[in-house]
Amino acid sequence: MQTKANAREPGDHACEIVHENEREWETLRFDGTQSKMLFHPRPERPTEPNAGLVRYAPGSGYPVHRHAFAQVWYVLDGEFWIGDRKCGPGSMVFHADPHFEAEMRTDTGGTWLIVQYPGPTTGEPAIYDGRFNVQERKAIADERLDY
């Protein structure tokens, strides 16, 4: 039985807490999207997940693309079509690794909680730089959709 005295082991990490107001909205790679990643991979912490909020403007979406990492989304507000499936508030979406993402579109706009993490089978990490913090969006024809 775990007791207070042995509930921690040497090297255990304490939790980290970030409030969404501590981060600014950033430009995400597809038109009509912004993100506020509360946590994300960095050179000193390469396995930290992308974890935060993604906000979609009405009429936005993205094309079919693929990733080698895994991810979970939770729809906070708005309605979305992911392929031929409609998702609204309270819907949770899981993508194992590797995976493809069907085309997504939204007429209402809305917000997701998103967590992208290293693929358990591929070992590929989530990607932050050049995806969530872009200075200028590329044309869809110039955007890599295969990683």
Buried (B, 14 or more C-beta within 10 A) or exposed (E): EEEEEEEEEEEEEEEEEEEEEEBEEBBBBBBBBBBBBBBBBEEEEEEBBBBBBBBBBEEBBBEEBEBBBBBBBBBBEBBBBBEEEEBEEEBEBEBEBBBEBEEBBBEEBBBBBBBBBBBEEBEBBBBBEEBBBBEEBEEEEEBEEEE
